Structures are given as C-alpha cells and as structure tokens.
Amino acid sequence: MRLHYFLLISTCLVAASTNAQTKFAQLDIELPTPNAYRNASGGPGHAYYQQKADYKIQLTLDDEKQIIRGEEVITYTNNSPDNLEYLWLQLDQNIYAQNSDSKLIGVEKMEDFKSVADIKRKLFNYDGGFKIELVQSINGQNLKYFINKTMMRIDPEKPLGPKQSISFKIKWWYNINDRDKVGGRSGMEYFQKDKNYLYTIAQFFPRMCVYNDVEGWQNKQFLGRGEFTLPFGDYQVSITVPEDHVVGATGELQNASSVLSSEQRNRLKTAMNSDKPVFIITQAEAEAAEKEKKTKTKTWVFKAINVRDFAFASSRKFMWDAQAVKLPNRTVLAMSYYPKEGNPLWDRYSTKLVAHTIQTYSKYTIEYPYPVAISVHSKQIGMEYPMICFNGGRPEADGTYSEETKYGMWGVIIHEVGHNFFPMIINSDERQWSWMDEGLNTFVQYLTEQEWERNYPSRRGPAHLITDYMRGDQRFISPIMTNSESIWQFGNNAYGKPATALNILRETIMGRELFDHAFKIYCERWKFKHPTPADFFRTMEDASAVDLDWFWRGWFYSTEFVDISLDNVKSFELNTQNPEVEKQKLQATERQKTKTIGEIRNQQSIQQTVNERDTTIDDFYAKNSKFNVDLLDKKKYDELKQKLSTEDLALLNSGKQFYELTFSNKGGLVSPIIIEATFEDGSKEVIKIPAEIWKMDQIEVSRVFIFDQKVIAFRIDPFLETADCDLDNNSWPSATQPTRFQLFQQQREKENPMQRQKRIEEMGR
C-alpha cells in the first residue's frame, strides 16, 4: 500500500474492554490491607512479631524393633500482643494412624487394582502414629491436652500472656515407617543383602505450630501434600543409636570426642580447610561396619541455633565426606552421607553439588547463615530440613547409570539443599502456599543448574517448558494461588509455573538487574521471618518501581495462558510526490500484477485483436500512457518543493518502510509482545512492547513500525521467552512449526548407555 505524506490524523475513543480493565486492575482488593505488622512496601511492619519455640530432646533409635522413643522439653515464648488460652502442636506422624484422614480422602476406582501387589498395598497394615505417654509441666503436673488427628491442643493452667514463656514436657514413641511399603517424607530403608537399615528421620517429635498476625494458629490438618510451617527456635538434641551407626543431623556435633575416633576428627579438621571433598569415613570402612554389627549404643549430641525444625540420618552403612565452602563472611562445611549403593555417583558429585548450591543461592538470595549443609542418600527422591536433606539418585547394582539418573540426582540435591533458603530461612507457610517455597526454590535451582553445567537440561524454569501444561485441559488446572491440598497437577502448579513466571519476570518484564535487586531485598527482609504472598508481591514492586499487579493477577490468580497471534501485516511506503519516481513505481507495479488464467490463455488463443489490425481504433488515451510525466506534473512538483523544507524533502525521499501489525490475544493472559523483524539484507531487529499495550483492549491491538528497508519476515517471541503456547500463529509469512512423530512406539531400553558400552568392550576382547 502507498502511504501519503499529507495525512489527516483523526482520533476516536474505543470502548474499553471490561476484561482489560480487570486484568490491569490493582491487587488491592485481593491482598490484605497493610498494617502495623506488614507494611505496604512488602516488609515487616514496626509491630511485627513472631513466636519462639526452643527444644531439648532426648531420643533413642531402636534398630532391632525400628522404633523411635523420645522425650522433649519445649519452651514456648509468646511474643505476640495476645493472650493464648491454648497451644497447638503438630503430630505429623499421625498421618499413618489407623484413623488418619489421609487414608480416606484418596479417590479410588476398581481399575486402580490391576494386580495382587495393588491389593496387598491396599490391605497393608502399619501401626503408625505417635503414642503419647505423657504431657506434663516442668514441675511434673499433668497438663490437659486433646489430640485432633494430626494436631494436639495443650491447655495451660492459665492463658499465656504477651512476653511470657511456658515450658512443658512430652514423652512419646512410634513405629518407624518403611518407605518402600508405606511411603513418607522420612522413615527407613532395609537392605536385604547385608541386612542393615538406613534411617532418614524427620517429623519425629511433637512440634509447635506457628501463631502469627495473619491467621492466628496455623493448625490446618496435615494431609500429606501441604508441608510444614514452624516457628524458629534453638535445639539441643541427644540421639542414642547403635555404637557403630554414623549420625548426620541438623546443627553442629557437640561431642565429637565421644563418638568419633581421633583419625575421624583429624579428617574432619582437614575437610574444614579443603576446597574438595575429604573422606571422614571411607567406603572400605563403611563396608566393614556393615558386616560387624555392634549391639552397644552411643549418644550423639547436636545443637542448632535459630532453626525451624530438626532432622537426622543414621546408619552403619554410611560413608561420610566433607569440604569447606568459603562465603564472604563465613566458612560452611558441606557434607554428604551415603551407602555404597550410591556410588559411583555420590562420592563423585554429592558434596560438590552441596557446595555449589550454597555458593550460588548465597549470591542470589542471602548469604547462607548456618555452619553446615548436608546431603544424605536415600532411595526415595528428596525431602528437606534445616541444614540436612534426603536425596535419591541411585545407580544400578553394577555401578552404571543413565543420564536421566545422573541429572535426576544432580537436580534433586540442588533443589533440596536450596530448600535451606526457601522455606527453612525465608519461612513461608507451606501448609497454605506450596508455591512460595517450591516455586521460588525451583527458580533459583534453575539458576544454579545453569551455573553448574553449560546448557544444563533443566526440567523447569525456561518459558517454553511450561506451555504444554498451560494450554492443557482447563478443568484440571488450578491457579497458583490455590491451597496446597486442592491443587490439580501439583508439580506443574507449585514448582514449574511459578519458577517460569519468575524467570519471565527476570528475563523479559523487569530485566536481570532490577529483578535480582528486588529479589534479594525480599530475601533479606524476610530471612528468619514468616512472609506471605502479599509480602512477596509488594516487595518485588516496591524495590523495582515496576507495576506488576497485572502479572501477579494473570500468572498467579488465573489459569489463562499466553497465545499472542500475529493476525495481519500491512505494508506502506511514503509518497515522494515526485512524478518521475511515483509514476515509474506505478508502472512497475502494473507489470507485476498477477495475470488471470483468461489473460494467459488469451495471449495464445487470440492471434490479433481489432485495434491491432485497425490503427484508427486507438485514441488519445491509447496513444498516451498514464505513466508518462508531463510538464504540468513537473511544475506541480517544483511548486511543492518550494513549500517543503530540506528536512521534509529528505524524509519524503528516505525510502522508509511502514508496517501496520495487528495482534490478537487468544490465550487470555496478557503478555509483552516480542517481535523480530528480518530485512532484505538478512539483518534482524528485535522490538519489545510492554504488556501494557493491552491495557485498553485485551483482545486485539495494532502497532505501526517504521524501518529503513523492506521486511521479509516478522516473528513473535523469537527467543521463546513469554511461554507462548501456540507458535504456529507467530509468524508472517505464515510458518508452521515442525513436529516430529514416531512411526512405531519404541520400547524403553533395558540397559543404560554405560551398560551397553560394557557389552561392546566385552565383545571386543
């Protein structure tokens, strides 16, 4: 199309879309009103408080009967302005009790029972749950208490007033769950070959619930998915185990001289100054301990300051290695405990991964504040606690492993060690909002993976990896802002989508510098505190001066997805007003017109027309081309040049190309529009349009672009950064994305590539 220079530009008011207004409305209604406890900037208010729970625990692990027996003294300090008539504690082991709700709420159909093994699992009987033997005050008086499934209420003799503390004692025991048979976030694994157990123990003691300004007591029942939210406090824990067991736990070992040999202590001292793993217990030593089982016991004592939980691992099968991690203000000891079944993966990678994770998370969030960080190998995939986590990733019995196993092990160690930051330190409410720990953690996990290995095949984080989920059946997709127990597709919802959202914020919406600054501000503000979603949303905006309400609303409160379509492209050129130039262009255009089928065939079938035979037929118009430039044309152009400035003439003759692009929002989720233009000479230009282009109309928008040369192609989202769910409507000229298909369903390989290579080597001998 030709674009005339002299244009009468008119404006008109377009009826604003109600949906667009809603999409860009501020979140004031959805978020709680700022107050003295949590201010409008997203930080703790001047009256912010949090409770403190200190524990002294004596614990015995019965390796013959697989029982935990414990006694604890809890000192609870009420820093709130409220009188507390009762106290609530979590009894998480009661999820395995006979009357547990978690056993009844799972939806089942007969088609789920396809084998005898399925039926046996249904009928399997495990006597789980806490057996509470006493609840007493420090002076020995019985306290009134009531157990409501996974929660226990204790009624003090009188309400606990502000700034007051109360100490009380609880004694209990429970049967340790077999993780192979029962499942669970902690428990035991039995090794039939050497008849030994490996214990990864957590949720093993009655723990105080959080009481805060947001919802009072967080005493929502534990159903299995919604994890834990706990107050901070100091722990001193004595763990009595078989004499030949090795124990790793939250906190620092207090009695190394009693439980470690002098050689082990010297090795540990060496590790504290080593930048690579040093063995405290070697594989040979661990294998020797497996064979000679000792019946006597010894007690390991650990102390942890300002933590929200405590966990430990114990086994005679453990190898143990450690190395120092140098941070700006402290040195952290990274450690791993694992049986021989974990090698050759674990001795090669685990502690190095722990060290790398601590360093990278410290860069992007806060400096790691604790003295140790531990990775323990268990068969089941991953669970986290302060300073310690339990991780899967086991090679085959012959020592080979697949790439899938290797990357799975790398990923789970980074993820679970990363949980030290979210939520063990930045202590969000996991029972309510899984995404605040899993999603934020998965995002930083992605950053950490990419710094571990170039082009690391991260499962979550990059925008294009979430598109299959987001464009799926909306009946089975939940908003991110959904309670933990009510989420469809938990992994995609709580891990993948929020991690992707943060990655898009960092790379596309805010940019790395603004995002990284705001994210660190959030982490610093809320370390060792209890943040909520509103605190995160407000801090990210407050620290960046970027209005993100539309983004939180779309990505976190809705299930809409990104699908921006490039519907139409119109091209225009400036009219130079020069008759010699313009008529020449018109003539060229005329010649390039597509001939109809009739015109093509007439050229051959009509040998001679009448006017070709009779020269008297052609008149003035036939003899004078409309493309000729006459004196009047030239005079008119000369007069025009007298009126135009040199700058105007230069613009008319600049050859600039105008393109009007029309976009439609088919997915509903508003997004920036990233456009790549490819020019005739092969060069490219990328234009980024902020999401606010949709603020008055969320359905269709258009935009005019001016270039110095002709465009041969336009493409939306060229770097796959917006999670656009349909790439087939992103290009002009239209370009369908290629897809691959398998003609035959391939069988999963029975051997991994390492095993295959072994066979090849054997064949060559």
Secondary structure in CASP SS format (residue, H / E / C, confidence):
PFRMAT SS
TARGET T0000
AUTHOR 0000-0000-0000
METHOD secondary structure of the structure
MODEL  1
M C 1.00
R E 1.00
L E 1.00
H C 1.00
Y C 1.00
F C 1.00
L C 1.00
L C 1.00
I C 1.00
S C 1.00
T C 1.00
C C 1.00
L C 1.00
V C 1.00
A C 1.00
A C 1.00
S C 1.00
T H 1.00
N H 1.00
A H 1.00
Q H 1.00
T H 1.00
K H 1.00
F C 1.00
A C 1.00
Q C 1.00
L C 1.00
D C 1.00
I C 1.00
E C 1.00
L C 1.00
P C 1.00
T C 1.00
P C 1.00
N C 1.00
A C 1.00
Y C 1.00
R E 1.00
N C 1.00
A C 1.00
S C 1.00
G C 1.00
G C 1.00
P E 1.00
G C 1.00
H C 1.00
A C 1.00
Y C 1.00
Y C 1.00
Q C 1.00
Q C 1.00
K E 1.00
A E 1.00
D E 1.00
Y E 1.00
K E 1.00
I E 1.00
Q E 1.00
L E 1.00
T E 1.00
L E 1.00
D E 1.00
D C 1.00
E C 1.00
K C 1.00
Q C 1.00
I E 1.00
I E 1.00
R E 1.00
G E 1.00
E E 1.00
E E 1.00
V E 1.00
I E 1.00
T E 1.00
Y E 1.00
T E 1.00
N C 1.00
N C 1.00
S C 1.00
P C 1.00
D C 1.00
N C 1.00
L E 1.00
E C 1.00
Y C 1.00
L E 1.00
W E 1.00
L E 1.00
Q E 1.00
L C 1.00
D H 1.00
Q H 1.00
N H 1.00
I H 1.00
Y H 1.00
A C 1.00
Q C 1.00
N C 1.00
S C 1.00
D H 1.00
S H 1.00
K H 1.00
L C 1.00
I C 1.00
G C 1.00
V C 1.00
E C 1.00
K C 1.00
M H 1.00
E H 1.00
D H 1.00
F C 1.00
K C 1.00
S C 1.00
V H 1.00
A H 1.00
D H 1.00
I H 1.00
K H 1.00
R H 1.00
K H 1.00
L H 1.00
F C 1.00
N C 1.00
Y C 1.00
D C 1.00
G C 1.00
G C 1.00
F C 1.00
K E 1.00
I E 1.00
E E 1.00
L E 1.00
V E 1.00
Q E 1.00
S E 1.00
I C 1.00
N C 1.00
G C 1.00
Q C 1.00
N E 1.00
L C 1.00
K E 1.00
Y E 1.00
F E 1.00
I E 1.00
N E 1.00
K C 1.00
T C 1.00
M E 1.00
M E 1.00
R E 1.00
I E 1.00
D E 1.00
P C 1.00
E C 1.00
K C 1.00
P C 1.00
L E 1.00
G C 1.00
P C 1.00
K C 1.00
Q C 1.00
S E 1.00
I E 1.00
S E 1.00
F E 1.00
K E 1.00
I E 1.00
K E 1.00
W E 1.00
W E 1.00
Y E 1.00
N E 1.00
I C 1.00
N C 1.00
D E 1.00
R C 1.00
D C 1.00
K C 1.00
V C 1.00
G C 1.00
G C 1.00
R C 1.00
S C 1.00
G E 1.00
M E 1.00
E E 1.00
Y E 1.00
F E 1.00
Q C 1.00
K C 1.00
D C 1.00
K C 1.00
N E 1.00
Y E 1.00
L E 1.00
Y E 1.00
T E 1.00
I E 1.00
A C 1.00
Q C 1.00
F C 1.00
F C 1.00
P C 1.00
R E 1.00
M E 1.00
C C 1.00
V C 1.00
Y E 1.00
N E 1.00
D C 1.00
V C 1.00
E C 1.00
G E 1.00
W E 1.00
Q C 1.00
N C 1.00
K C 1.00
Q C 1.00
F C 1.00
L C 1.00
G C 1.00
R C 1.00
G C 1.00
E C 1.00
F C 1.00
T C 1.00
L C 1.00
P C 1.00
F E 1.00
G E 1.00
D E 1.00
Y E 1.00
Q E 1.00
V E 1.00
S E 1.00
I E 1.00
T E 1.00
V E 1.00
P E 1.00
E C 1.00
D C 1.00
H C 1.00
V E 1.00
V E 1.00
G E 1.00
A E 1.00
T C 1.00
G C 1.00
E E 1.00
L E 1.00
Q C 1.00
N C 1.00
A H 1.00
S H 1.00
S H 1.00
V H 1.00
L C 1.00
S C 1.00
S H 1.00
E H 1.00
Q H 1.00
R H 1.00
N H 1.00
R H 1.00
L H 1.00
K H 1.00
T H 1.00
A H 1.00
M C 1.00
N C 1.00
S C 1.00
D C 1.00
K C 1.00
P C 1.00
V E 1.00
F E 1.00
I E 1.00
I E 1.00
T C 1.00
Q H 1.00
A H 1.00
E H 1.00
A H 1.00
E H 1.00
A H 1.00
A H 1.00
E H 1.00
K H 1.00
E C 1.00
K C 1.00
K C 1.00
T C 1.00
K C 1.00
T E 1.00
K E 1.00
T E 1.00
W E 1.00
V E 1.00
F E 1.00
K E 1.00
A E 1.00
I E 1.00
N E 1.00
V E 1.00
R C 1.00
D C 1.00
F C 1.00
A C 1.00
F E 1.00
A E 1.00
S E 1.00
S E 1.00
R C 1.00
K C 1.00
F C 1.00
M E 1.00
W E 1.00
D E 1.00
A E 1.00
Q E 1.00
A E 1.00
V E 1.00
K E 1.00
L C 1.00
P C 1.00
N C 1.00
R C 1.00
T E 1.00
V E 1.00
L E 1.00
A E 1.00
M E 1.00
S E 1.00
Y E 1.00
Y E 1.00
P C 1.00
K H 1.00
E H 1.00
G H 1.00
N C 1.00
P C 1.00
L H 1.00
W H 1.00
D H 1.00
R H 1.00
Y H 1.00
S H 1.00
T H 1.00
K H 1.00
L H 1.00
V H 1.00
A H 1.00
H H 1.00
T H 1.00
I H 1.00
Q H 1.00
T H 1.00
Y H 1.00
S H 1.00
K H 1.00
Y H 1.00
T C 1.00
I C 1.00
E C 1.00
Y C 1.00
P C 1.00
Y C 1.00
P C 1.00
V E 1.00
A E 1.00
I E 1.00
S E 1.00
V E 1.00
H E 1.00
S C 1.00
K C 1.00
Q C 1.00
I C 1.00
G C 1.00
M E 1.00
E E 1.00
Y E 1.00
P C 1.00
M C 1.00
I E 1.00
C E 1.00
F E 1.00
N E 1.00
G C 1.00
G C 1.00
R C 1.00
P C 1.00
E C 1.00
A C 1.00
D C 1.00
G C 1.00
T C 1.00
Y C 1.00
S C 1.00
E H 1.00
E H 1.00
T H 1.00
K H 1.00
Y H 1.00
G H 1.00
M H 1.00
W H 1.00
G H 1.00
V H 1.00
I H 1.00
I H 1.00
H H 1.00
E H 1.00
V H 1.00
G H 1.00
H C 1.00
N C 1.00
F C 1.00
F C 1.00
P C 1.00
M C 1.00
I C 1.00
I E 1.00
N C 1.00
S C 1.00
D C 1.00
E C 1.00
R C 1.00
Q C 1.00
W C 1.00
S C 1.00
W H 1.00
M H 1.00
D H 1.00
E H 1.00
G H 1.00
L H 1.00
N H 1.00
T H 1.00
F H 1.00
V H 1.00
Q H 1.00
Y H 1.00
L H 1.00
T H 1.00
E H 1.00
Q H 1.00
E H 1.00
W H 1.00
E C 1.00
R C 1.00
N C 1.00
Y C 1.00
P C 1.00
S C 1.00
R C 1.00
R C 1.00
G C 1.00
P C 1.00
A H 1.00
H H 1.00
L H 1.00
I H 1.00
T H 1.00
D H 1.00
Y H 1.00
M H 1.00
R C 1.00
G C 1.00
D C 1.00
Q H 1.00
R H 1.00
F H 1.00
I C 1.00
S C 1.00
P C 1.00
I C 1.00
M C 1.00
T C 1.00
N C 1.00
S H 1.00
E H 1.00
S H 1.00
I C 1.00
W C 1.00
Q C 1.00
F H 1.00
G H 1.00
N H 1.00
N H 1.00
A H 1.00
Y H 1.00
G H 1.00
K H 1.00
P H 1.00
A H 1.00
T H 1.00
A H 1.00
L H 1.00
N H 1.00
I H 1.00
L H 1.00
R H 1.00
E H 1.00
T H 1.00
I H 1.00
M C 1.00
G C 1.00
R H 1.00
E H 1.00
L H 1.00
F H 1.00
D H 1.00
H H 1.00
A H 1.00
F H 1.00
K H 1.00
I H 1.00
Y H 1.00
C H 1.00
E H 1.00
R H 1.00
W H 1.00
K C 1.00
F C 1.00
K E 1.00
H C 1.00
P C 1.00
T C 1.00
P H 1.00
A H 1.00
D H 1.00
F H 1.00
F H 1.00
R H 1.00
T H 1.00
M H 1.00
E H 1.00
D H 1.00
A C 1.00
S C 1.00
A C 1.00
V C 1.00
D C 1.00
L C 1.00
D H 1.00
W H 1.00
F H 1.00
W H 1.00
R H 1.00
G H 1.00
W H 1.00
F H 1.00
Y H 1.00
S C 1.00
T C 1.00
E C 1.00
F E 1.00
V E 1.00
D C 1.00
I E 1.00
S E 1.00
L E 1.00
D E 1.00
N E 1.00
V E 1.00
K E 1.00
S E 1.00
F E 1.00
E E 1.00
L E 1.00
N C 1.00
T C 1.00
Q C 1.00
N C 1.00
P H 1.00
E H 1.00
V H 1.00
E H 1.00
K H 1.00
Q H 1.00
K H 1.00
L H 1.00
Q H 1.00
A H 1.00
T H 1.00
E H 1.00
R H 1.00
Q H 1.00
K C 1.00
T C 1.00
K C 1.00
T C 1.00
I H 1.00
G H 1.00
E H 1.00
I H 1.00
R H 1.00
N H 1.00
Q H 1.00
Q H 1.00
S H 1.00
I C 1.00
Q C 1.00
Q C 1.00
T C 1.00
V H 1.00
N H 1.00
E H 1.00
R H 1.00
D C 1.00
T C 1.00
T C 1.00
I C 1.00
D C 1.00
D C 1.00
F H 1.00
Y H 1.00
A H 1.00
K H 1.00
N C 1.00
S C 1.00
K C 1.00
F C 1.00
N C 1.00
V C 1.00
D C 1.00
L H 1.00
L H 1.00
D H 1.00
K H 1.00
K H 1.00
K H 1.00
Y H 1.00
D H 1.00
E H 1.00
L H 1.00
K H 1.00
Q H 1.00
K H 1.00
L C 1.00
S C 1.00
T H 1.00
E H 1.00
D H 1.00
L H 1.00
A H 1.00
L H 1.00
L H 1.00
N C 1.00
S C 1.00
G C 1.00
K C 1.00
Q E 1.00
F E 1.00
Y E 1.00
E E 1.00
L E 1.00
T E 1.00
F E 1.00
S E 1.00
N E 1.00
K C 1.00
G C 1.00
G E 1.00
L C 1.00
V C 1.00
S C 1.00
P C 1.00
I E 1.00
I E 1.00
I E 1.00
E E 1.00
A E 1.00
T E 1.00
F E 1.00
E C 1.00
D C 1.00
G C 1.00
S C 1.00
K E 1.00
E E 1.00
V E 1.00
I E 1.00
K E 1.00
I E 1.00
P C 1.00
A H 1.00
E H 1.00
I H 1.00
W H 1.00
K C 1.00
M C 1.00
D C 1.00
Q C 1.00
I C 1.00
E E 1.00
V E 1.00
S E 1.00
R E 1.00
V E 1.00
F E 1.00
I E 1.00
F E 1.00
D C 1.00
Q C 1.00
K C 1.00
V E 1.00
I E 1.00
A E 1.00
F E 1.00
R E 1.00
I E 1.00
D C 1.00
P C 1.00
F C 1.00
L C 1.00
E C 1.00
T C 1.00
A C 1.00
D E 1.00
C C 1.00
D C 1.00
L H 1.00
D H 1.00
N H 1.00
N C 1.00
S E 1.00
W E 1.00
P C 1.00
S C 1.00
A C 1.00
T C 1.00
Q C 1.00
P C 1.00
T C 1.00
R C 1.00
F C 1.00
Q C 1.00
L C 1.00
F C 1.00
Q C 1.00
Q C 1.00
Q C 1.00
R C 1.00
E C 1.00
K C 1.00
E C 1.00
N C 1.00
P H 1.00
M H 1.00
Q H 1.00
R H 1.00
Q H 1.00
K H 1.00
R H 1.00
I H 1.00
E H 1.00
E H 1.00
M H 1.00
G H 1.00
R C 1.00
END
